[in-house]
Amino acid sequence: MKTKDEIIEIVNSTGLTQNAVFDASKLSFRTEVREMCAADKCNMYGKNWACPPACGTLDEIRKKTAEYSWGVVVQKTGQMEDPYDVDVMMETEQELKKSFINLCDLLIEREKIDCFPMGAGSCQRCAKCTYPDAPCRFPDKLFPSMEACGLVVSDTCELAGIPYYYGKNTITYTCCILFKGSSS
């Protein structure tokens, strides 16, 4: 079993901009966040295995995450030329998702670490999700978004003692991973 320091070393090797550790028992899984998913603002509700309703109920998520004692918030920040630099926004999001998928694959497949990843937005491992017509192609690699789990991203950042906002003309995308064992 890897120690917390060894896991953090793996996290640091993945090209993500920032990370910080937090106490998973202090996470707040909020119904109102999940209700925003149901309002389908991101156009993914009922269209992706990692999104509601396919990712499970909040009670199911609370039960599953109760097994984990600590977590790491990971982020990728991009520098925009102006507040409307959509190219940098999209590039930073794609860089985060690629790095996060690589990190999760490294932790789960290579290191065999029992963890619960929560991404930024819907799963994009496949070009087109099979939901609801067929089973997920990669169920062992599937992870819900933080929001699908009812987490307020800024609150989770605050819990970890890491900024949510890095200043004018920046864009930051955030994910987290929960782990078992001691956080010290």
CYANA upper distance limits for C-alpha pairs under 8 A (distance plus 0.5 A):
  1 MET  CA    113 ILE  CA      7.91
  2 LYS  CA      6 GLU  CA      6.36
  2 LYS  CA      7 ILE  CA      6.88
  2 LYS  CA    113 ILE  CA      8.01
  3 THR  CA      7 ILE  CA      6.78
  4 LYS  CA      8 ILE  CA      6.65
  4 LYS  CA    182 SER  CA      7.93
  4 LYS  CA    183 SER  CA      6.83
  4 LYS  CA    184 SER  CA      7.69
  5 ASP  CA      9 GLU  CA      6.66
  6 GLU  CA     10 ILE  CA      6.91
  7 ILE  CA     11 VAL  CA      6.79
  8 ILE  CA     12 ASN  CA      6.56
  9 GLU  CA     13 SER  CA      6.89
 10 ILE  CA     14 THR  CA      7.55
 10 ILE  CA    103 LEU  CA      8.29
 10 ILE  CA    107 LEU  CA      8.38
 11 VAL  CA     16 LEU  CA      8.28
 11 VAL  CA     19 ASN  CA      8.38
 11 VAL  CA    103 LEU  CA      7.28
 12 ASN  CA     16 LEU  CA      7.60
 12 ASN  CA     19 ASN  CA      8.33
 14 THR  CA     99 SER  CA      6.60
 14 THR  CA    100 PHE  CA      8.44
 14 THR  CA    102 ASN  CA      8.02
 14 THR  CA    103 LEU  CA      6.80
 15 GLY  CA     99 SER  CA      7.12
 16 LEU  CA     74 VAL  CA      7.13
 16 LEU  CA     75 GLN  CA      6.36
 16 LEU  CA     76 LYS  CA      5.74
 16 LEU  CA     96 LEU  CA      7.37
 16 LEU  CA     99 SER  CA      7.16
 16 LEU  CA    100 PHE  CA      8.43
 17 THR  CA     74 VAL  CA      8.08
 17 THR  CA     75 GLN  CA      6.18
 17 THR  CA     76 LYS  CA      5.23
 17 THR  CA     77 THR  CA      6.70
 18 GLN  CA     74 VAL  CA      6.29
 18 GLN  CA     75 GLN  CA      5.63
 18 GLN  CA     76 LYS  CA      7.12
 19 ASN  CA     72 VAL  CA      6.96
 19 ASN  CA     73 VAL  CA      5.78
 19 ASN  CA     74 VAL  CA      4.86
 19 ASN  CA     75 GLN  CA      6.72
 19 ASN  CA    162 ILE  CA      8.01
 20 ALA  CA     72 VAL  CA      5.94
 20 ALA  CA     73 VAL  CA      5.85
 20 ALA  CA     74 VAL  CA      7.39
 20 ALA  CA    160 ALA  CA      6.10
 20 ALA  CA    161 GLY  CA      7.51
 20 ALA  CA    162 ILE  CA      6.83
 21 VAL  CA     70 TRP  CA      7.67
 21 VAL  CA     71 GLY  CA      6.11
 21 VAL  CA     72 VAL  CA      4.91
 21 VAL  CA     73 VAL  CA      6.90
 21 VAL  CA    160 ALA  CA      5.99
 21 VAL  CA    183 SER  CA      8.39
 22 PHE  CA     70 TRP  CA      6.27
 22 PHE  CA     71 GLY  CA      5.75
 22 PHE  CA     72 VAL  CA      6.62
 22 PHE  CA     73 VAL  CA      8.07
 22 PHE  CA    159 LEU  CA      6.63
 22 PHE  CA    160 ALA  CA      5.00
 22 PHE  CA    161 GLY  CA      8.38
 22 PHE  CA    183 SER  CA      8.47
 23 ASP  CA     27 LEU  CA      8.14
 23 ASP  CA     69 SER  CA      6.85
 23 ASP  CA     70 TRP  CA      5.12
 23 ASP  CA     71 GLY  CA      6.82
 23 ASP  CA    159 LEU  CA      8.16
 23 ASP  CA    160 ALA  CA      8.20
 23 ASP  CA    183 SER  CA      7.83
 24 ALA  CA     68 TYR  CA      7.06
 24 ALA  CA     69 SER  CA      5.60
 24 ALA  CA     70 TRP  CA      4.94
 24 ALA  CA     71 GLY  CA      6.17
 24 ALA  CA    178 LEU  CA      7.32
 25 SER  CA     66 ALA  CA      7.70
 25 SER  CA     68 TYR  CA      8.32
 25 SER  CA     69 SER  CA      6.64
 25 SER  CA     70 TRP  CA      7.84
 26 LYS  CA    159 LEU  CA      8.19
 27 LEU  CA    151 LEU  CA      8.04
 27 LEU  CA    156 THR  CA      7.49
 27 LEU  CA    159 LEU  CA      8.44
 28 SER  CA    150 GLY  CA      8.12
 28 SER  CA    151 LEU  CA      6.88
 29 PHE  CA     58 LEU  CA      7.57
 29 PHE  CA     62 ARG  CA      7.64
 29 PHE  CA    149 CYS  CA      6.95
 29 PHE  CA    150 GLY  CA      5.02
 29 PHE  CA    151 LEU  CA      5.71
 30 ARG  CA     34 ARG  CA      7.21
 30 ARG  CA    150 GLY  CA      5.18
 30 ARG  CA    151 LEU  CA      6.72
 30 ARG  CA    152 VAL  CA      8.21
 31 THR  CA     35 GLU  CA      6.64
 31 THR  CA     58 LEU  CA      7.92
 31 THR  CA    150 GLY  CA      6.69
 32 GLU  CA     36 MET  CA      6.98
 32 GLU  CA    150 GLY  CA      7.95
 33 VAL  CA     37 CYS  CA      7.34
 33 VAL  CA    147 GLU  CA      6.81
 33 VAL  CA    148 ALA  CA      8.16
 33 VAL  CA    150 GLY  CA      5.45
 33 VAL  CA    151 LEU  CA      7.20
 33 VAL  CA    152 VAL  CA      7.40
 34 ARG  CA     38 ALA  CA      7.10
 34 ARG  CA     52 PRO  CA      8.49
 34 ARG  CA     58 LEU  CA      8.37
 34 ARG  CA    147 GLU  CA      7.25
 34 ARG  CA    148 ALA  CA      6.48
 34 ARG  CA    149 CYS  CA      7.57
 34 ARG  CA    150 GLY  CA      5.54
 35 GLU  CA     39 ALA  CA      6.85
 36 MET  CA     40 ASP  CA      7.31
 36 MET  CA     41 LYS  CA      7.53
 37 CYS  CA     41 LYS  CA      7.31
 37 CYS  CA     42 CYS  CA      8.09
 37 CYS  CA     45 TYR  CA      6.70
 37 CYS  CA     52 PRO  CA      7.41
 37 CYS  CA    147 GLU  CA      8.10
 37 CYS  CA    148 ALA  CA      7.24
 38 ALA  CA     45 TYR  CA      6.67
 38 ALA  CA     52 PRO  CA      7.84
 39 ALA  CA     45 TYR  CA      8.41
 40 ASP  CA     44 MET  CA      6.88
 40 ASP  CA     45 TYR  CA      5.80
 44 MET  CA     48 ASN  CA      6.82
 44 MET  CA     51 CYS  CA      7.39
 44 MET  CA    122 SER  CA      7.55
 45 TYR  CA     51 CYS  CA      6.63
 45 TYR  CA     52 PRO  CA      6.23
 45 TYR  CA     53 PRO  CA      7.60
 46 GLY  CA     51 CYS  CA      7.36
 46 GLY  CA     52 PRO  CA      6.58
 46 GLY  CA     53 PRO  CA      6.49
 46 GLY  CA     54 ALA  CA      7.42
 46 GLY  CA    131 TYR  CA      8.15
 46 GLY  CA    132 PRO  CA      8.07
 47 LYS  CA     51 CYS  CA      7.83
 47 LYS  CA    129 CYS  CA      7.87
 47 LYS  CA    131 TYR  CA      6.24
 47 LYS  CA    132 PRO  CA      7.36
 48 ASN  CA     52 PRO  CA      8.26
 48 ASN  CA     54 ALA  CA      7.64
 48 ASN  CA    122 SER  CA      7.40
 48 ASN  CA    123 CYS  CA      7.61
 48 ASN  CA    129 CYS  CA      6.28
 48 ASN  CA    130 THR  CA      7.90
 48 ASN  CA    131 TYR  CA      5.80
 48 ASN  CA    132 PRO  CA      8.05
 49 TRP  CA     54 ALA  CA      5.67
 49 TRP  CA     55 CYS  CA      6.51
 49 TRP  CA    123 CYS  CA      8.13
 49 TRP  CA    129 CYS  CA      7.73
 49 TRP  CA    130 THR  CA      8.25
 49 TRP  CA    131 TYR  CA      6.17
 49 TRP  CA    132 PRO  CA      8.20
 49 TRP  CA    136 CYS  CA      7.16
 49 TRP  CA    142 LEU  CA      8.22
 50 ALA  CA     54 ALA  CA      7.03
 50 ALA  CA     55 CYS  CA      5.62
 50 ALA  CA    122 SER  CA      6.54
 50 ALA  CA    123 CYS  CA      6.22
 50 ALA  CA    142 LEU  CA      7.04
 50 ALA  CA    143 PHE  CA      6.32
 50 ALA  CA    144 PRO  CA      4.81
 50 ALA  CA    145 SER  CA      7.36
 50 ALA  CA    148 ALA  CA      8.26
 51 CYS  CA     55 CYS  CA      5.81
 51 CYS  CA    122 SER  CA      6.69
 51 CYS  CA    123 CYS  CA      8.40
 51 CYS  CA    144 PRO  CA      6.56
 51 CYS  CA    145 SER  CA      7.59
 51 CYS  CA    148 ALA  CA      6.27
 52 PRO  CA     56 GLY  CA      7.15
 52 PRO  CA     57 THR  CA      8.23
 52 PRO  CA    148 ALA  CA      6.73
 53 PRO  CA     57 THR  CA      7.57
 55 CYS  CA    144 PRO  CA      6.86
 55 CYS  CA    148 ALA  CA      8.01
 56 GLY  CA     60 GLU  CA      6.47
 56 GLY  CA     61 ILE  CA      7.13
 57 THR  CA     61 ILE  CA      6.78
 58 LEU  CA     62 ARG  CA      6.47
 58 LEU  CA    149 CYS  CA      6.93
 58 LEU  CA    150 GLY  CA      7.48
 59 ASP  CA     63 LYS  CA      6.63
 60 GLU  CA     64 LYS  CA      6.69
 61 ILE  CA     65 THR  CA      6.49
 61 ILE  CA    149 CYS  CA      6.99
 62 ARG  CA     66 ALA  CA      6.50
 63 LYS  CA     67 GLU  CA      8.01
 65 THR  CA    116 PHE  CA      7.78
 65 THR  CA    178 LEU  CA      8.05
 67 GLU  CA    180 LYS  CA      7.28
 68 TYR  CA    115 CYS  CA      8.21
 68 TYR  CA    116 PHE  CA      8.44
 68 TYR  CA    178 LEU  CA      6.36
 68 TYR  CA    179 PHE  CA      5.61
 68 TYR  CA    180 LYS  CA      4.96
 68 TYR  CA    181 GLY  CA      7.85
 69 SER  CA    178 LEU  CA      7.73
 69 SER  CA    179 PHE  CA      6.67
 69 SER  CA    180 LYS  CA      5.75
 69 SER  CA    181 GLY  CA      6.67
 69 SER  CA    182 SER  CA      7.37
 69 SER  CA    183 SER  CA      7.56
 70 TRP  CA    178 LEU  CA      6.22
 70 TRP  CA    179 PHE  CA      5.91
 70 TRP  CA    180 LYS  CA      7.07
 70 TRP  CA    181 GLY  CA      7.94
 70 TRP  CA    182 SER  CA      7.73
 70 TRP  CA    183 SER  CA      5.99
 71 GLY  CA    176 CYS  CA      7.26
 71 GLY  CA    177 ILE  CA      5.86
 71 GLY  CA    178 LEU  CA      4.59
 71 GLY  CA    179 PHE  CA      6.15
 71 GLY  CA    183 SER  CA      8.46
 72 VAL  CA    160 ALA  CA      8.12
 72 VAL  CA    176 CYS  CA      5.94
 72 VAL  CA    177 ILE  CA      5.91
 72 VAL  CA    178 LEU  CA      7.11
 73 VAL  CA    156 THR  CA      8.13
 73 VAL  CA    157 CYS  CA      7.27
 73 VAL  CA    160 ALA  CA      7.33
 73 VAL  CA    174 THR  CA      7.42
 73 VAL  CA    175 CYS  CA      6.37
 73 VAL  CA    176 CYS  CA      4.79
 73 VAL  CA    177 ILE  CA      7.22
 74 VAL  CA    174 THR  CA      6.30
 74 VAL  CA    175 CYS  CA      5.85
 74 VAL  CA    176 CYS  CA      6.21
 75 GLN  CA     96 LEU  CA      7.69
 75 GLN  CA    172 THR  CA      7.02
 75 GLN  CA    173 TYR  CA      6.05
 75 GLN  CA    174 THR  CA      4.98
 75 GLN  CA    175 CYS  CA      6.88
 76 LYS  CA     92 THR  CA      7.21
 76 LYS  CA     93 GLU  CA      8.25
 76 LYS  CA     95 GLU  CA      8.08
 76 LYS  CA     96 LEU  CA      6.06
 76 LYS  CA    172 THR  CA      6.06
 76 LYS  CA    173 TYR  CA      6.00
 76 LYS  CA    174 THR  CA      7.30
 77 THR  CA     92 THR  CA      7.24
 77 THR  CA    166 TYR  CA      8.39
 77 THR  CA    170 THR  CA      7.12
 77 THR  CA    171 ILE  CA      6.03
 77 THR  CA    172 THR  CA      4.70
 77 THR  CA    173 TYR  CA      7.07
 78 GLY  CA     88 VAL  CA      6.98
 78 GLY  CA     89 MET  CA      7.59
 78 GLY  CA     92 THR  CA      6.10
 78 GLY  CA    170 THR  CA      6.07
 78 GLY  CA    171 ILE  CA      5.74
 78 GLY  CA    172 THR  CA      6.89
 79 GLN  CA     88 VAL  CA      7.66
 79 GLN  CA    169 ASN  CA      6.53
 79 GLN  CA    170 THR  CA      5.26
 79 GLN  CA    171 ILE  CA      7.21
 80 MET  CA     84 TYR  CA      8.38
 80 MET  CA     85 ASP  CA      6.07
 80 MET  CA     88 VAL  CA      6.39
 80 MET  CA     89 MET  CA      8.05
 80 MET  CA    169 ASN  CA      5.39
 80 MET  CA    170 THR  CA      6.09
 80 MET  CA    171 ILE  CA      7.73
 81 GLU  CA     85 ASP  CA      6.64
 81 GLU  CA    169 ASN  CA      6.97
 82 ASP  CA    169 ASN  CA      5.99
 83 PRO  CA    168 LYS  CA      8.14
 83 PRO  CA    169 ASN  CA      5.80
 83 PRO  CA    170 THR  CA      8.28
 85 ASP  CA     89 MET  CA      6.95
 86 VAL  CA     90 MET  CA      6.58
 87 ASP  CA     91 GLU  CA      6.50
 88 VAL  CA     92 THR  CA      6.33
 89 MET  CA     93 GLU  CA      6.72
 89 MET  CA    171 ILE  CA      6.81
 90 MET  CA     94 GLN  CA      6.68
 91 GLU  CA     95 GLU  CA      6.59
 92 THR  CA     96 LEU  CA      6.61
 92 THR  CA    171 ILE  CA      8.12
 92 THR  CA    172 THR  CA      8.19
 92 THR  CA    173 TYR  CA      8.06
 93 GLU  CA     97 LYS  CA      6.69
 93 GLU  CA    173 TYR  CA      6.83
 94 GLN  CA     98 LYS  CA      6.56
 95 GLU  CA     99 SER  CA      6.52
 96 LEU  CA    100 PHE  CA      6.35
 96 LEU  CA    173 TYR  CA      7.37
 97 LYS  CA    101 ILE  CA      6.51
 97 LYS  CA    119 GLY  CA      8.18
 97 LYS  CA    120 ALA  CA      7.95
 97 LYS  CA    124 GLN  CA      8.46
 98 LYS  CA    102 ASN  CA      6.68
 99 SER  CA    103 LEU  CA      6.54
100 PHE  CA    104 CYS  CA      6.59
100 PHE  CA    119 GLY  CA      8.06
100 PHE  CA    175 CYS  CA      8.24
101 ILE  CA    105 ASP  CA      6.56
101 ILE  CA    125 ARG  CA      8.43
102 ASN  CA    106 LEU  CA      6.54
103 LEU  CA    107 LEU  CA      6.64
104 CYS  CA    108 ILE  CA      6.38
104 CYS  CA    109 GLU  CA      8.46
104 CYS  CA    117 PRO  CA      7.58
104 CYS  CA    141 LYS  CA      8.37
105 ASP  CA    109 GLU  CA      5.82
105 ASP  CA    110 ARG  CA      7.55
105 ASP  CA    141 LYS  CA      7.88
106 LEU  CA    110 ARG  CA      5.55
106 LEU  CA    111 GLU  CA      6.76
107 LEU  CA    111 GLU  CA      5.45
107 LEU  CA    112 LYS  CA      6.65
107 LEU  CA    113 ILE  CA      5.96
107 LEU  CA    115 CYS  CA      8.39
108 ILE  CA    112 LYS  CA      5.17
108 ILE  CA    113 ILE  CA      5.64
108 ILE  CA    114 ASP  CA      7.17
108 ILE  CA    115 CYS  CA      7.80
109 GLU  CA    113 ILE  CA      8.37
114 ASP  CA    179 PHE  CA      7.15
114 ASP  CA    180 LYS  CA      7.59
115 CYS  CA    177 ILE  CA      7.03
115 CYS  CA    178 LEU  CA      5.93
115 CYS  CA    179 PHE  CA      5.27
115 CYS  CA    180 LYS  CA      7.53
116 PHE  CA    143 PHE  CA      8.02
116 PHE  CA    177 ILE  CA      5.97
116 PHE  CA    178 LEU  CA      5.41
116 PHE  CA    179 PHE  CA      7.19
117 PRO  CA    143 PHE  CA      6.28
117 PRO  CA    144 PRO  CA      7.96
117 PRO  CA    175 CYS  CA      8.24
117 PRO  CA    176 CYS  CA      6.47
117 PRO  CA    177 ILE  CA      4.63
117 PRO  CA    178 LEU  CA      6.75
118 MET  CA    143 PHE  CA      6.18
118 MET  CA    144 PRO  CA      5.75
118 MET  CA    145 SER  CA      5.30
118 MET  CA    146 MET  CA      5.52
118 MET  CA    149 CYS  CA      8.33
118 MET  CA    175 CYS  CA      6.30
118 MET  CA    176 CYS  CA      5.83
118 MET  CA    177 ILE  CA      6.46
119 GLY  CA    123 CYS  CA      8.13
119 GLY  CA    143 PHE  CA      7.20
119 GLY  CA    144 PRO  CA      6.62
119 GLY  CA    145 SER  CA      4.76
119 GLY  CA    146 MET  CA      6.27
119 GLY  CA    174 THR  CA      7.87
119 GLY  CA    175 CYS  CA      5.10
119 GLY  CA    176 CYS  CA      7.06
120 ALA  CA    145 SER  CA      5.68
120 ALA  CA    146 MET  CA      6.85
120 ALA  CA    147 GLU  CA      8.33
120 ALA  CA    173 TYR  CA      7.21
120 ALA  CA    174 THR  CA      6.52
120 ALA  CA    175 CYS  CA      5.95
121 GLY  CA    144 PRO  CA      8.48
121 GLY  CA    145 SER  CA      5.71
121 GLY  CA    146 MET  CA      8.10
121 GLY  CA    147 GLU  CA      8.00
122 SER  CA    144 PRO  CA      7.44
122 SER  CA    145 SER  CA      6.54
123 CYS  CA    142 LEU  CA      7.75
123 CYS  CA    143 PHE  CA      7.54
123 CYS  CA    144 PRO  CA      7.52
123 CYS  CA    145 SER  CA      8.08
124 GLN  CA    128 LYS  CA      8.36
124 GLN  CA    129 CYS  CA      8.33
129 CYS  CA    136 CYS  CA      7.92
130 THR  CA    134 ALA  CA      5.70
130 THR  CA    135 PRO  CA      6.96
130 THR  CA    136 CYS  CA      6.54
130 THR  CA    137 ARG  CA      7.99
131 TYR  CA    135 PRO  CA      7.41
131 TYR  CA    136 CYS  CA      7.50
138 PHE  CA    142 LEU  CA      6.73
144 PRO  CA    148 ALA  CA      6.57
144 PRO  CA    149 CYS  CA      7.35
145 SER  CA    149 CYS  CA      6.97
145 SER  CA    175 CYS  CA      8.19
146 MET  CA    150 GLY  CA      7.09
146 MET  CA    151 LEU  CA      5.85
146 MET  CA    152 VAL  CA      7.99
146 MET  CA    153 VAL  CA      7.38
146 MET  CA    175 CYS  CA      7.27
146 MET  CA    176 CYS  CA      7.92
147 GLU  CA    151 LEU  CA      5.54
147 GLU  CA    152 VAL  CA      7.01
147 GLU  CA    153 VAL  CA      7.79
151 LEU  CA    155 ASP  CA      8.18
151 LEU  CA    156 THR  CA      7.61
152 VAL  CA    156 THR  CA      6.88
153 VAL  CA    157 CYS  CA      6.76
153 VAL  CA    164 TYR  CA      8.30
153 VAL  CA    174 THR  CA      7.68
154 SER  CA    158 GLU  CA      6.69
154 SER  CA    164 TYR  CA      6.00
155 ASP  CA    159 LEU  CA      6.65
156 THR  CA    160 ALA  CA      6.84
157 CYS  CA    161 GLY  CA      6.63
157 CYS  CA    162 ILE  CA      5.67
157 CYS  CA    163 PRO  CA      6.64
157 CYS  CA    164 TYR  CA      6.39
158 GLU  CA    162 ILE  CA      6.43
158 GLU  CA    163 PRO  CA      7.32
158 GLU  CA    164 TYR  CA      8.05
164 TYR  CA    172 THR  CA      7.80
165 TYR  CA    170 THR  CA      8.25
165 TYR  CA    171 ILE  CA      8.24
165 TYR  CA    172 THR  CA      7.48
166 TYR  CA    170 THR  CA      6.68
166 TYR  CA    171 ILE  CA      8.15
166 TYR  CA    172 THR  CA      7.98
